[in-house]
Amino acid sequence: MENGRADARAAAERAWEEAARAPEGGAARRRMSRRLARGAIEEALAGQRELADATLKLVDAISEDLDAAQRALDAERRRATELEERLLRLERRPAGEAPSTVAAQPRAAALPDYFAFESRMRASTEETREKQRPYVELFAGAAPVLDAGCGRGEFLVLLREVGIEASGVDADADMVAYARGEGLVVAQADVLAHLEELEPGSLGGLFAAQLVEHLPPPMLVRFLELAHRALRSGGVLVLETINPLSPLALRNYFADLTHAQPLVPETLELLASGAGFREPELRFTNAPGERLAEPHDPLIAANVRRLNELLFGPLDYALVARA
């Protein structure tokens, strides 16, 4: 590029000298001045275009490097959180032999270390709490609340923060030990057996997140019957589960070998109504952040919106009903 500019300057100087020697004198110089100015401007613009193109390529390369670094940092943070939770699990695990799980469902012991699996595949305790926070207001005035399949106790912590009396039950020994380490009241028991032991109408609310998809159909029907029996009249039931209408959510569903079946929202709603629950409502939650950009063309934009609905629908839904 530098050699090209030097040649252009040399040619311009020769043309200027020739114009100065021409008989018409000043008029020729004026015409030459215009041509030279035009050439200089075109040369400057060409240089700016080259510089802008090189700058954009450099910015793109830096952005790609920054994105890769951010992904690596996020992965390391997730790994550090996972290791911290697994270490806490070991510290809180009670001495002596204890059954890893007391769940009756056939696939409950499919994974030898379900706690480690959950720590890797599911969100951290902090992220899980934030996702479950919108459910808290549904249990205002509904104490006592039972968190069925409470896991690490994220929702119980949220209820404790607002002063709602609550306890939990989980089949996994490590989940129970971890939750108890948070100062929570949690029993290790099979959920159905625990519900059978409760007095009828003794609960004001029952919450179960990511539990019902683990229960085979007969156990799921029985769970809903026992939940209705345990709740007092007007008591609130909230069941969160994976949304099978979302392809991304189905990936998460099939990643867990202890799942029994995905539950279409209308199916769960019908089963709850059959168990005696009323005023069922479906709430779709946890929409993924990624979506296809909509173009300006109205027809294409409508198709892209439809595609976004199919590919990037909410990952979960919750059934909210009253006893």
N, C-alpha and C positions, 0 to 999 in steps of 0.2 A: 504493500500500500504506500510506503514512503517513497519507493522508486517511482511509482506512478505519479505521485504529486510533484516530484522534482522534474520529471519529463514535461508535465503540464505547465509548470512555471517557466521552463526554458522555452517551450513553444510560444507561450504568451508574450515573453519578452522579445522574441524574434518578430512576432506579428506586430507588436507595438512599434518597433524600429522601422519596419517596412511601411506602416501607416504614416509615420512621421515624415518619411521621404516622399510620399505620394504627392502628386500635383495638387489635389483638392485639399490637402493639409488638414485644417481643423475639423471639417465634416468627417473625414475618414477616421480621424482620431476618436471622434464622438461615437461613430458606429463601432469602432474597435473597442472602445470603453464599454459599450453595452454588451458586446459579445464576451469580453473578458469578465465583466461582472456576472453575467449569466453563467459562464463556465465556473467561476469561483464559487458561486452559490451552489451550483449542482455538485461541485466537488465537495463542498462543505457538508451538504446534505447527505451525500454518499458516505462520507466519513462518519457522520452522526448515526446513519442507519447501521453501519458496521459495528460501531461502538455499542449502540442499543442492543443489537442482536447478541453480541458477545456478553453484554451485561445480563441479559435475560437468561442466557444459557448458564452463566455462572450462578445466578440467583436460583434457577431450577436445581442445579447440582447441589447447592448449599441446602435448599429446602428438603431435598431427598435425603441428604445426610442427617439433617436435624430430625426428620420424621423417623428415620431408622434408629437414631439415638434415643428418641422418645419412646419408641416401641420397646427397645431393649431395657430402658429404665423402668417402664411400666411392668415389664415381665419380671424384672429383678425385685421390684416392690411387692408384686403379688407373691413371688416366691418367698420373700422375707416374711410377709404376713402369714403365709401358710406354715412356715417353719416355726414361727412364734406360737401359733395356735397349737401346733402338734407338740411343742415343748411344754406348753401350759397343760395340755392333756396329760402328758406323762407325769407332771408334777402333781396334778390333782387326782390321778388314778389311785383309788384306795388300795392298801396293801392286801395281799391274799388273792386267791382265785375268785373270779366273779364271771358269770356268763357274759360273753360279749354282747349278746342280744337275747331278749326273751319274747320277741315278736313271734306271733303264731303264723304269719303269712309265709308261704313256701319259699319265697326268694329272699327272705330277710337276711340270711347268712351267706348270700351269694358272693359277697366280697369279704375277704379276711380282715381288712382294716377299713371299715366304712368311714370312720372319722377322718382318716388320711385322704380317702377318696373325696369326701365332702369338702375338705380344706382346699384340695386342688381344683375341683370342678365347679364348686359353688363360690359365690361372693364371700368376702370377708365378713366377720361379725358386724363391723361398722357399716359396711355397704348394705348388708341384709337389714339391719335396723332402719336405715333410711328408707329402704323400699317398703318396709312394713309400717312405717310411721303413720301413713294416711288411715290405717285401720283403727288406730287408737280411739279416735273420736266416736266410733261406732259402739264402744263399750262403756261410754259415760253412763254411770248409774246402773251398770250391769254386774257389779260384783256379787259373788265371787266368780272369777273367770278361770276356765281351764284351757291351757294351751296343750292340745293333743298332738303328740309328736313334736315336742318343743325344741328338739335339737340342742343347740348351744345356748338357748334361752334368750335370743335377741328380743322377741316380742315381750317376754316377761320383764325384761329390763325397761322397756318403754312404758309398760303399765305401771311398774313401780315408780317411775319418774313422775307420773301424774297422780299417784296415790290410789290406784285401783288394785284391790286385793286380787291376787292371782296365784295359781300354782301350775306346774307343768307335769307331764308324764312323757317318758320316752323309753323305747325298748333297748336302746344302745347304751351300754355301761359307760363308755367314754363320753358320750354326749351328756349323760346325766352328771358325771363327775365334773365336766367342764362347767355346766350350768350351776351346779352347787358351788363351785369355786367363785362364782359371781355373787354368791349370797342368796341364791334363789331357792325356793321350795319346789323340788322336783323329785318325782318318784320313778324308779326303774320298774316298769311293768308293761305288759301288753296293753295297748290302748283299749281294746274291747273288754278285756278282763277288768281294767280299771274302771271303765264306765259302768260295768255291771255291778260293781261294789258301791257305787254312789247311790245315795238316797234320791228317789224321784223328786224332781223339782228343786234340787239342792244347788243348782248352778244358775247364775244370771247370764252368763255368756260362755260360748265355746268357740275357740279359734283353732284352726288347723291349717298350717301353710305347708304345701308340697307334701301332703300325707295321703290324700285319697287316691292318688294314682298308684300308690303302692299296694292298695287293697284289692284282691280279687273280687269279682262281683258279689258273691254271697257275703263276704266279710264287709264289703262296702255298704250293702243294704242293711246289714246288722248294725254297723257303726252308726248310720243315720237314725235307725230306730232307737238305739241306746242314747244317742245324743239328744233326741227329742224327749225321751223319758227323763233324762237328767236335768234338762232345762225347765225352769218355771215358766208359766204362761207369760208370753211377751219377751222371753229371753232371746238373745241374739245369737245367731250362728253365722260364722264367717269361714268359708272354705276356699283357700287359694290353691290353684293348681296350674299346671302348664297348659297353655293355649294350643291345642292341636291344629288350629286353623293357621298357625304360623310355621312356615318351614324352618325358620331358625330355632323356634322353640322345640320342634320335633327332634332336632339334632341333640338338644340337651336331654330330651326325654329318653332317647335310645342310648345315650351315653351311660345311663344308670341302669345296671343290670338287675336292680331290685324292683324296678317298676313292673306293675302288673298289666296296665293298659292305659292309654291316653283317654281322657274323658271329654267328649264333645260337650260344650256348655249346655245345650238343650237336654242332653242325657242326664247330667248331674242335677239340673233344675227339676227334671221329671222325677228322679229318684227322691230328691228332697221333699217334693210335694207329696209323693206317695208315702213318705214316712210321717207326714202330718205337719210339715212346715208350711207356713203361709207367707205371703208377700215376698216371694223370691225375686231377687234382683241380681243381674249380672253386671259386674264391673270389670272392664278390661284395663290392665295395668302393665307398666314396664315396657313401653314402646322403645324399640332400638333407636339409637341416634342416627344411624346411616339411612339415607333415602336417596333415590335417584332424583337428580335435578330436573325440574320441569322446564321444557322449552317454551318459547314465546308463541309458537303455533298452537291455537286453542284445541284443535283436534288431537294433535300429538300429545299435548299437555294432559288432556282428559285420559288418554290411554296410559300415560306415565303415572298419573294418580292412581288409576286402577291397578297398575303393576305394583306400585308402592304398597297399596292395601294388601295385595296378595303376598308379596315377598317380605315386607317389613311391618307386619301387623304386630300388635302387643304380644309380648312373650308369655304373659300370664293373664288369668282372669280369676275373679273371686265371686263366689255365690254368697250373697247376703240374704238371710231369711229370718223369720221370727217363729218361735215355738207357739 
